């Protein structure tokens, strides 16, 4: 574990308060959280799961996610309320697959977020995204990107509030679980 990741993880657990006064705890995603994460992801609405690029309800996918956390290619914060995971936000960086240090996109991190339907509209998504935005520079990220389908308006609003701006729409770029093509919106934010 690099010293920058150790410095970041020392910030957690962190207590936050949602708009309605509900207390929540932010912590880093670790191996001990595996079963709780599977319970959370399996409880997500089917319409949310339609748009994910990976099946996060699969134990193998969660294991691969935890492996990326261990290598430092992904940094994930989970949110708990009364001990249950109610959301997460991840920062995905480009793995060091090349031996040369001049990777074109080494300064870009992709943010991915999901919040339990019972906690949407409480400010949870914004708090999680703001947390990742704050720690990203310590991981060498100077630009954040976010991807969502055109119809995910709530996500776009959260990112716009955090300073993200529209970059592109890629027509028919996403195929949902039902085989329907959807347009993908890419937003970004300079840090």
Backbone as CSV, one residue per row, in Angstrom:
resi,resn,N_x,N_y,N_z,CA_x,CA_y,CA_z,C_x,C_y,C_z
1,UNK,0.850,-1.178,0.000,0.000,0.000,0.000,0.894,1.239,0.000
2,UNK,0.654,2.127,-0.923,1.475,3.322,-1.007,1.181,4.261,0.153
3,UNK,2.131,5.160,0.415,1.943,6.086,1.532,0.774,7.019,1.278
4,UNK,0.513,7.400,0.009,-0.621,8.289,-0.257,-1.940,7.598,0.062
5,UNK,-2.060,6.307,-0.249,-3.291,5.585,0.081,-3.406,5.417,1.589
6,UNK,-2.286,5.145,2.274,-2.324,5.039,3.736,-2.788,6.355,4.363
7,UNK,-2.289,7.479,3.830,-2.709,8.780,4.349,-4.195,9.016,4.137
8,UNK,-4.700,8.592,2.996,-6.128,8.773,2.706,-6.973,7.881,3.600
9,UNK,-6.606,6.620,3.729,-7.424,5.705,4.523,-7.434,6.084,6.004
10,UNK,-6.441,6.842,6.437,-6.413,7.287,7.831,-7.566,8.239,8.151
11,UNK,-8.193,8.809,7.117,-9.334,9.723,7.303,-10.606,9.001,7.719
12,UNK,-10.615,7.690,7.579,-11.830,6.908,7.770,-11.687,5.948,8.936
13,UNK,-12.805,5.639,9.609,-14.171,6.023,9.286,-14.429,7.508,9.572
14,UNK,-15.405,8.034,8.847,-15.769,9.444,8.934,-17.280,9.542,9.091
15,UNK,-17.703,10.318,10.065,-19.136,10.504,10.296,-19.639,11.686,9.477
16,UNK,-20.778,11.503,8.817,-21.424,12.565,8.044,-22.899,12.599,8.431
17,UNK,-23.570,13.670,8.032,-24.995,13.807,8.297,-25.717,14.104,6.988
18,UNK,-26.781,13.361,6.738,-27.580,13.571,5.538,-28.497,14.774,5.737
19,UNK,-29.118,15.235,4.658,-29.986,16.426,4.717,-31.058,16.332,5.790
20,UNK,-31.583,15.127,5.984,-32.668,14.951,6.956,-32.160,14.700,8.367
21,UNK,-30.847,14.823,8.575,-30.257,14.627,9.893,-29.821,13.207,10.185
22,UNK,-30.060,12.283,9.275,-29.657,10.889,9.468,-28.133,10.801,9.507
23,UNK,-27.577,10.187,10.564,-26.123,10.004,10.605,-25.698,8.829,9.727
24,UNK,-24.574,8.992,9.050,-24.003,7.931,8.218,-22.505,7.880,8.470
25,UNK,-21.925,6.751,8.184,-20.491,6.569,8.344,-19.893,6.226,6.996
26,UNK,-18.843,6.950,6.612,-18.070,6.635,5.417,-16.850,5.845,5.865
27,UNK,-16.546,4.782,5.141,-15.341,4.000,5.412,-14.821,3.444,4.104
28,UNK,-13.587,2.991,4.123,-13.017,2.393,2.921,-13.556,0.972,2.767
29,UNK,-13.670,0.550,1.518,-14.148,-0.781,1.176,-13.020,-1.773,1.380
30,UNK,-13.258,-2.796,2.204,-12.234,-3.781,2.528,-12.825,-5.186,2.426
31,UNK,-11.953,-6.176,2.498,-12.375,-7.574,2.368,-13.513,-7.935,3.319
32,UNK,-13.490,-7.404,4.540,-14.521,-7.721,5.525,-15.904,-7.209,5.114
33,UNK,-15.964,-6.320,4.130,-17.229,-5.734,3.680,-17.848,-6.505,2.515
34,UNK,-17.196,-7.577,2.071,-17.616,-8.302,0.868,-19.079,-8.737,0.921
35,UNK,-19.468,-9.440,1.968,-20.833,-9.966,2.059,-21.854,-8.836,2.170
36,UNK,-21.520,-7.795,2.916,-22.423,-6.645,3.021,-22.580,-5.943,1.678
37,UNK,-21.497,-5.877,0.893,-21.587,-5.255,-0.424,-22.478,-6.085,-1.345
38,UNK,-22.327,-7.401,-1.292,-23.190,-8.256,-2.102,-24.655,-8.089,-1.705
39,UNK,-24.919,-7.989,-0.427,-26.297,-7.764,0.024,-26.815,-6.429,-0.516
40,UNK,-25.982,-5.392,-0.443,-26.379,-4.077,-0.957,-26.647,-4.130,-2.458
41,UNK,-25.707,-4.677,-3.224,-25.854,-4.654,-4.681,-27.029,-5.500,-5.139
42,UNK,-27.277,-6.594,-4.447,-28.419,-7.442,-4.822,-29.752,-6.791,-4.478
43,UNK,-29.710,-5.761,-3.638,-30.917,-5.024,-3.292,-31.173,-3.807,-4.162
44,UNK,-30.255,-3.511,-5.090,-30.447,-2.359,-5.973,-31.604,-2.606,-6.930
45,UNK,-32.276,-1.528,-7.294,-33.386,-1.618,-8.240,-32.898,-2.187,-9.562
46,UNK,-33.742,-2.964,-10.185,-33.395,-3.582,-11.471,-33.053,-2.522,-12.517
47,UNK,-33.736,-1.365,-12.479,-33.443,-0.325,-13.466,-32.058,0.275,-13.267
48,UNK,-31.527,0.238,-12.048,-30.151,0.685,-11.789,-29.176,-0.340,-12.347
49,UNK,-29.445,-1.600,-12.090,-28.553,-2.670,-12.539,-28.475,-2.759,-14.062
50,UNK,-29.518,-2.290,-14.747,-29.520,-2.321,-16.213,-28.331,-1.601,-16.819
51,UNK,-27.867,-0.537,-16.147,-26.890,0.356,-16.753,-25.457,0.160,-16.255
52,UNK,-25.238,-0.782,-15.384,-23.883,-0.984,-14.864,-23.039,-1.757,-15.857
53,UNK,-21.775,-1.366,-15.970,-20.913,-2.036,-16.944,-20.442,-3.400,-16.472
54,UNK,-20.623,-3.674,-15.184,-20.272,-4.984,-14.643,-21.412,-5.452,-13.747
55,UNK,-21.548,-6.747,-13.595,-22.576,-7.303,-12.730,-22.053,-7.317,-11.294
56,UNK,-22.305,-6.238,-10.574,-21.781,-6.123,-9.208,-22.577,-6.951,-8.203
57,UNK,-23.574,-7.700,-8.677,-24.266,-8.646,-7.808,-23.551,-9.998,-7.787
58,UNK,-22.539,-10.140,-8.624,-21.790,-11.389,-8.736,-20.633,-11.418,-7.731
59,UNK,-20.507,-12.498,-6.964,-19.369,-12.608,-6.037,-18.016,-12.467,-6.746
60,UNK,-17.887,-13.023,-7.954,-16.616,-12.928,-8.684,-16.287,-11.472,-9.026
61,UNK,-17.295,-10.690,-9.386,-17.069,-9.281,-9.709,-16.668,-8.504,-8.463
62,UNK,-17.321,-8.773,-7.348,-16.962,-8.090,-6.099,-15.558,-8.493,-5.673
63,UNK,-15.188,-9.751,-5.867,-13.824,-10.185,-5.552,-12.800,-9.460,-6.426
64,UNK,-13.099,-9.306,-7.712,-12.198,-8.581,-8.620,-12.110,-7.113,-8.203
65,UNK,-13.216,-6.537,-7.792,-13.263,-5.151,-7.302,-12.345,-5.008,-6.086
66,UNK,-12.479,-5.926,-5.136,-11.617,-5.879,-3.950,-10.141,-6.047,-4.319
67,UNK,-9.842,-6.860,-5.324,-8.458,-7.016,-5.783,-7.929,-5.699,-6.338
68,UNK,-8.771,-4.952,-7.075,-8.361,-3.644,-7.600,-8.154,-2.635,-6.467
69,UNK,-8.942,-2.759,-5.412,-8.746,-1.904,-4.236,-7.389,-2.207,-3.612
70,UNK,-7.051,-3.485,-3.517,-5.783,-3.904,-2.927,-4.588,-3.388,-3.724
71,UNK,-4.690,-3.415,-5.063,-3.574,-2.945,-5.899,-3.505,-1.426,-5.993
72,UNK,-4.576,-0.743,-5.568,-4.600,0.717,-5.661,-5.151,1.234,-6.983
73,UNK,-5.640,0.342,-7.839,-6.234,0.773,-9.105,-7.633,1.339,-8.905
74,UNK,-8.243,1.015,-7.776,-9.565,1.520,-7.419,-9.548,1.918,-5.955
75,UNK,-10.211,3.031,-5.648,-10.397,3.451,-4.264,-11.897,3.605,-4.052
76,UNK,-12.442,2.884,-3.079,-13.883,2.882,-2.866,-14.217,3.265,-1.436
77,UNK,-15.191,4.163,-1.324,-15.755,4.548,-0.035,-17.157,3.961,0.029
78,UNK,-17.468,3.300,1.135,-18.825,2.822,1.342,-19.486,3.687,2.407
79,UNK,-20.796,3.818,2.289,-21.587,4.558,3.268,-22.459,3.567,4.017
80,UNK,-22.433,3.675,5.326,-23.267,2.800,6.155,-24.212,3.653,7.000
81,UNK,-25.436,3.170,7.128,-26.411,3.736,8.049,-26.909,2.575,8.898
82,UNK,-26.807,2.741,10.199,-27.199,1.678,11.140,-26.542,0.352,10.772
83,UNK,-25.282,0.412,10.347,-24.498,-0.784,10.052,-24.663,-1.352,8.657
84,UNK,-25.666,-0.901,7.907,-25.923,-1.430,6.567,-25.321,-0.521,5.495
85,UNK,-24.738,-1.127,4.458,-24.256,-0.346,3.326,-25.460,0.223,2.588
86,UNK,-25.434,1.541,2.366,-26.530,2.216,1.661,-26.025,2.954,0.425
87,UNK,-24.722,2.868,0.172,-24.166,3.506,-1.005,-22.664,3.323,-1.059
88,UNK,-22.126,3.622,-2.228,-20.680,3.603,-2.398,-20.303,4.574,-3.499
89,UNK,-19.044,4.961,-3.490,-18.480,5.763,-4.564,-17.057,5.273,-4.790
90,UNK,-16.728,5.019,-6.036,-15.400,4.507,-6.378,-14.674,5.454,-7.313
91,UNK,-13.374,5.495,-7.146,-12.484,6.194,-8.065,-11.642,5.129,-8.744
92,UNK,-11.790,5.023,-10.058,-11.053,4.027,-10.842,-9.973,4.756,-11.627
93,UNK,-8.749,4.328,-11.436,-7.635,4.906,-12.182,-7.147,3.873,-13.187
94,UNK,-6.387,4.336,-14.148,-5.877,3.422,-15.164,-4.776,2.567,-14.560
95,UNK,-4.942,1.260,-14.576,-3.880,0.400,-14.048,-2.572,0.589,-14.825
96,UNK,-1.479,0.431,-14.149,-0.154,0.601,-14.767,0.182,-0.625,-15.604
97,UNK,-0.468,-0.737,-16.750,-0.251,-1.886,-17.630,0.971,-1.701,-18.517
98,UNK,1.384,-0.479,-18.708,2.542,-0.213,-19.548,3.755,-0.030,-18.654
99,UNK,4.912,-0.353,-19.180,6.122,-0.180,-18.378,6.626,1.253,-18.438
100,UNK,6.236,1.996,-19.457,6.660,3.392,-19.567,5.724,4.286,-18.776
101,UNK,6.239,5.327,-18.128,5.397,6.166,-17.278,4.523,7.164,-18.033
102,UNK,4.624,7.269,-19.338,3.900,8.300,-20.085,2.558,7.794,-20.612
103,UNK,1.757,7.193,-19.748,0.422,6.778,-20.165,-0.404,8.030,-20.402
104,UNK,-1.073,8.106,-21.521,-1.800,9.316,-21.913,-2.862,9.730,-20.913
105,UNK,-3.522,8.776,-20.329,-4.639,9.104,-19.447,-4.343,8.817,-17.974
106,UNK,-3.082,8.807,-17.614,-2.723,8.479,-16.236,-3.240,9.496,-15.228
107,UNK,-3.627,10.674,-15.678,-4.103,11.739,-14.783,-5.623,11.739,-14.624
108,UNK,-6.319,10.810,-15.298,-7.778,10.786,-15.277,-8.270,9.653,-14.384
109,UNK,-9.248,9.984,-13.566,-9.916,8.983,-12.746,-11.389,8.969,-13.074
110,UNK,-11.965,7.801,-13.101,-13.404,7.684,-13.359,-14.132,7.444,-12.049
111,UNK,-15.186,8.194,-11.845,-15.975,8.076,-10.630,-17.221,7.251,-10.937
112,UNK,-17.515,6.286,-10.059,-18.714,5.458,-10.181,-19.428,5.481,-8.830
113,UNK,-20.738,5.585,-8.872,-21.500,5.767,-7.640,-22.838,5.048,-7.715
114,UNK,-23.268,4.514,-6.588,-24.602,3.934,-6.449,-25.100,4.178,-5.040
115,UNK,-26.379,4.525,-4.941,-27.005,4.795,-3.651,-28.323,4.028,-3.596
116,UNK,-28.595,3.415,-2.454,-29.858,2.724,-2.223,-31.019,3.674,-2.516
117,UNK,-32.070,3.155,-3.119,-33.207,4.000,-3.505,-33.819,4.734,-2.318
118,UNK,-33.746,4.158,-1.117,-34.284,4.819,0.075,-33.454,6.032,0.503
119,UNK,-32.254,6.186,-0.044,-31.371,7.289,0.344,-31.117,8.262,-0.795
120,UNK,-31.812,8.077,-1.907,-31.701,9.063,-2.985,-32.486,10.298,-2.576
121,UNK,-31.937,11.463,-2.883,-32.591,12.710,-2.493,-32.231,13.178,-1.093
122,UNK,-31.365,12.417,-0.412,-30.953,12.792,0.946,-29.623,13.529,0.961
123,UNK,-28.994,13.630,-0.201,-27.667,14.225,-0.274,-26.552,13.200,-0.201
124,UNK,-26.905,11.930,-0.040,-25.892,10.875,0.085,-24.986,10.818,-1.139
125,UNK,-25.568,10.825,-2.338,-24.766,10.741,-3.560,-23.805,11.904,-3.685
126,UNK,-24.269,13.093,-3.390,-23.412,14.276,-3.456,-22.284,14.235,-2.444
127,UNK,-22.589,13.769,-1.224,-21.546,13.661,-0.194,-20.473,12.652,-0.595
128,UNK,-20.902,11.512,-1.131,-19.937,10.492,-1.554,-19.071,11.002,-2.702
129,UNK,-19.719,11.610,-3.696,-18.963,12.115,-4.847,-18.006,13.226,-4.427
130,UNK,-18.434,14.085,-3.518,-17.566,15.166,-3.035,-16.360,14.599,-2.289
131,UNK,-16.567,13.529,-1.573,-15.473,12.880,-0.834,-14.412,12.357,-1.807
132,UNK,-14.864,11.679,-2.865,-13.927,11.165,-3.871,-13.225,12.322,-4.570
133,UNK,-13.973,13.365,-4.889,-13.393,14.540,-5.552,-12.283,15.148,-4.698
134,UNK,-12.483,15.140,-3.400,-11.499,15.726,-2.494,-10.218,14.896,-2.390
135,UNK,-10.336,13.568,-2.399,-9.138,12.735,-2.225,-8.437,12.403,-3.533
136,UNK,-9.082,12.611,-4.668,-8.514,12.233,-5.968,-7.125,12.821,-6.233
137,UNK,-6.871,14.102,-5.933,-5.534,14.638,-6.203,-4.411,13.893,-5.467
138,UNK,-4.701,13.383,-4.286,-3.678,12.643,-3.539,-3.315,11.332,-4.234
139,UNK,-4.158,10.896,-5.160,-3.897,9.676,-5.920,-3.373,9.984,-7.321
140,UNK,-2.984,11.250,-7.547,-2.401,11.640,-8.830,-3.427,11.973,-9.897
141,UNK,-4.683,12.099,-9.512,-5.752,12.396,-10.468,-5.942,13.907,-10.551
142,UNK,-5.897,14.450,-11.764,-6.130,15.877,-11.961,-7.401,16.156,-12.758
143,UNK,-8.026,15.099,-13.263,-9.297,15.233,-13.988,-10.158,14.019,-13.652
144,UNK,-11.411,14.299,-13.288,-12.360,13.230,-13.021,-13.330,13.117,-14.181
145,UNK,-13.718,11.895,-14.506,-14.746,11.674,-15.513,-15.881,10.880,-14.885
146,UNK,-17.052,11.076,-15.434,-18.225,10.326,-15.007,-19.004,9.961,-16.261
147,UNK,-19.546,8.760,-16.275,-20.312,8.293,-17.428,-21.678,7.842,-16.944
148,UNK,-22.708,8.196,-17.713,-24.068,7.800,-17.386,-24.899,7.810,-18.648
149,UNK,-26.026,7.124,-18.621,-26.914,7.185,-19.772,-27.668,8.513,-19.746
150,UNK,-28.169,8.909,-20.894,-28.862,10.187,-21.030,-30.028,10.307,-20.056
151,UNK,-30.717,9.206,-19.804,-31.898,9.268,-18.949,-31.598,9.241,-17.450
152,UNK,-30.353,9.184,-17.043,-30.006,9.218,-15.619,-29.822,10.676,-15.177
153,UNK,-30.928,11.411,-15.167,-30.893,12.844,-14.888,-30.415,13.163,-13.479
154,UNK,-30.811,12.357,-12.492,-30.386,12.596,-11.117,-28.871,12.569,-10.981
155,UNK,-28.244,11.624,-11.646,-26.784,11.532,-11.607,-26.150,12.762,-12.246
156,UNK,-26.691,13.196,-13.370,-26.141,14.383,-14.036,-26.219,15.605,-13.132
157,UNK,-27.337,15.763,-12.421,-27.499,16.911,-11.527,-26.458,16.875,-10.409
158,UNK,-26.255,15.706,-9.810,-25.249,15.570,-8.746,-23.879,16.002,-9.258
159,UNK,-23.498,15.514,-10.419,-22.174,15.835,-10.952,-22.070,17.302,-11.363
160,UNK,-23.119,17.869,-11.923,-23.087,19.293,-12.272,-22.872,20.151,-11.030
161,UNK,-23.504,19.798,-9.925,-23.332,20.544,-8.662,-21.888,20.488,-8.173
162,UNK,-21.184,19.434,-8.539,-19.784,19.275,-8.127,-18.804,19.872,-9.132
163,UNK,-19.326,20.559,-10.144,-18.456,21.224,-11.111,-18.159,20.426,-12.359
164,UNK,-18.800,19.282,-12.532,-18.612,18.495,-13.746,-19.345,19.177,-14.892
165,UNK,-18.766,19.087,-16.076,-19.360,19.671,-17.270,-19.483,18.613,-18.363
166,UNK,-20.475,18.809,-19.186,-20.740,17.910,-20.302,-19.535,17.890,-21.254
167,UNK,-19.139,16.693,-21.686,-18.057,16.534,-22.647,-18.531,15.940,-23.968
168,UNK,-19.386,14.919,-23.886,-19.811,14.257,-25.126,-21.011,13.363,-24.871
169,UNK,-21.754,13.115,-25.937,-22.790,12.089,-25.946,-22.412,11.099,-27.037
170,UNK,-22.346,9.846,-26.666,-22.012,8.784,-27.609,-23.294,7.999,-27.889
171,UNK,-23.793,8.137,-29.090,-25.079,7.545,-29.451,-24.997,6.025,-29.534
172,UNK,-25.954,5.375,-28.855,-26.049,3.918,-28.898,-24.872,3.197,-28.284
173,UNK,-24.137,3.855,-27.419,-22.893,3.317,-26.873,-23.120,2.246,-25.808
174,UNK,-24.283,2.278,-25.161,-24.593,1.367,-24.063,-25.709,0.427,-24.500
175,UNK,-25.526,-0.844,-24.216,-26.582,-1.829,-24.413,-26.982,-2.311,-23.026
176,UNK,-28.245,-2.086,-22.654,-28.682,-2.500,-21.329,-28.922,-4.010,-21.297
177,UNK,-29.269,-4.521,-20.123,-29.459,-5.963,-19.958,-30.560,-6.519,-20.848
178,UNK,-31.475,-5.642,-21.249,-32.572,-6.078,-22.113,-32.225,-5.980,-23.591
179,UNK,-30.990,-5.561,-23.918,-30.550,-5.474,-25.301,-30.889,-4.167,-26.001
180,UNK,-31.371,-3.176,-25.240,-31.723,-1.881,-25.829,-30.516,-0.954,-25.849
181,UNK,-30.320,-0.264,-26.975,-29.220,0.691,-27.091,-29.599,1.996,-26.403
182,UNK,-28.653,2.568,-25.673,-28.849,3.839,-24.966,-27.670,4.745,-25.281
183,UNK,-27.916,6.037,-25.210,-26.845,7.013,-25.406,-26.076,7.206,-24.103
184,UNK,-24.770,7.342,-24.218,-23.895,7.529,-23.072,-23.435,8.980,-22.997
185,UNK,-23.560,9.586,-21.824,-23.092,10.946,-21.591,-21.788,10.864,-20.818
186,UNK,-20.784,11.633,-21.241,-19.519,11.718,-20.522,-19.398,13.138,-19.989
187,UNK,-19.115,13.232,-18.691,-18.901,14.521,-18.043,-17.515,14.484,-17.418
188,UNK,-16.940,15.659,-17.183,-15.628,15.694,-16.534,-15.488,16.944,-15.685
189,UNK,-14.476,16.906,-14.838,-14.197,18.002,-13.923,-12.682,18.082,-13.724
190,UNK,-12.114,19.264,-13.929,-10.701,19.462,-13.639,-10.532,19.739,-12.150
191,UNK,-9.520,19.156,-11.551,-9.278,19.350,-10.110,-8.176,20.348,-9.864
